[in-house]
Amino acid sequence: MICIIRIAGQVGLNQDIKETLYRLRIRRKYACVVLDKPTKEQLGMVKKVQDFVAYREISKETFEKLVKARGKKGKEFFRLHPPRKGIDSKKHFGVQKGVLGNNKGKINELVERML
């Protein structure tokens, strides 16, 4: 399961990026989508918008917490709060820190801070 959380807002985005985010069903800031079995096309869309979203595989426990706190069983779209204690700089160029893009292992922590 891949969790995709939109971090960037709408202002100043390219129309092509807006359309891709719309097709992924992440239309607002801090919206989250969980793709159970992503297709090749969905993975391509995620790669295209990686500078505006945080994504990575989430654990089953985190998904269960997400469903319990924010949704119904079988639903894969969730509205989240802004993260507690804020966002550690959206992106640091050259240092590979920040929230945007592929979060190696930190996506579970980010989701729990946003519940």
N, C-alpha and C positions, 0 to 999 in steps of 0.2 A: 504494500500500500504506500502510495506516495502522497504526502501532504503538501499542498501548495498554499501559501499565505501571501496575500497581496500586501505589500508594505508601502509602495509609492501611491500617491493620489493621482487625480486626473489631469491636473493643470500642467500644460506644456508637453503632454505626451503626443507622440506621432500617431496619426490615425490608424496606421497598420497595427501598432502595438495595442491601441485601444480595442480594436476589433478582435485581436487574438485573446486579450484578457476577457472580453465579452463572451467569446466562444468557449473559454475554459470555465465560464460561470463565476468568475471573480470580478464582480462589477464595482465593488466598493472597497475602500481602504479597510484593512483588517478582516476581510472576508477570507474564508478558508474552504478549500475543496480537497476531498480525499478521493484519489483515483485508486480503486481496488486493483484492477488489472489494466494498466495504461496501454493503449495501442501505440503503434509506431508514430502515428500522426499526432497524438496527444503529447508524446515525448518531444517531438519536434517543436510543438507550440510552446512547451515549457522551456526548451532551450532558447527559443526566440525571445521570451520575456524574462529571462533569468536576471536581468539587471533591475527588475521592478518587483520581484517576488522572492520569497524565501521558500525553498523546497528541499525535501529529502524523504527517505522512507521513515515512517514512524513505527513505533513498537505497538503491539496489540494492546498493551495496558493503557498507553496514552490514548489510543483510539477509543477504548471503552470509556475512559474518563471524559473524553470529548463528547461522545454520544450521551453519556449520563448527564453531563452539565448543560449541553447546548442543543441536543437534537433528539430525533426519534430513530429507532432502529431502521436501518436500510437507507437512511438519509445521508447524503455525502456532501452537503453544503452547510456551512456553519458561519455564523457571525460571531466574531470574537471582540473582546475588549482590547484597547491598547495594552502592551505588555507592562506589568508592574516593574518598577525601577527603570522604566524607559528602554530605549533601544540603544545598544552600544554602537554608535556611529554606523550609519547604514552601510558604508563601504570605505575601506582603507585601501587605496591603490598601492600595490607593491608589497603590502604586509599580509594580505589575504585574511584580514579580520573583518568583522562586521556581519550584518544579518543577511544582506542580499545574496542571492545566488544559492549554490549548493551548500547547505549547512551540514557538515560532517559530524553527525552525532548530537548536535545542539538543537535540532528541531523539536525534540521531545521536551526539552527544558523551555524552549520558547513557547510552545503550545500550552504548557502547564502554567506559565506566567500570564498567559492571555485568557485563561478560563475565568 
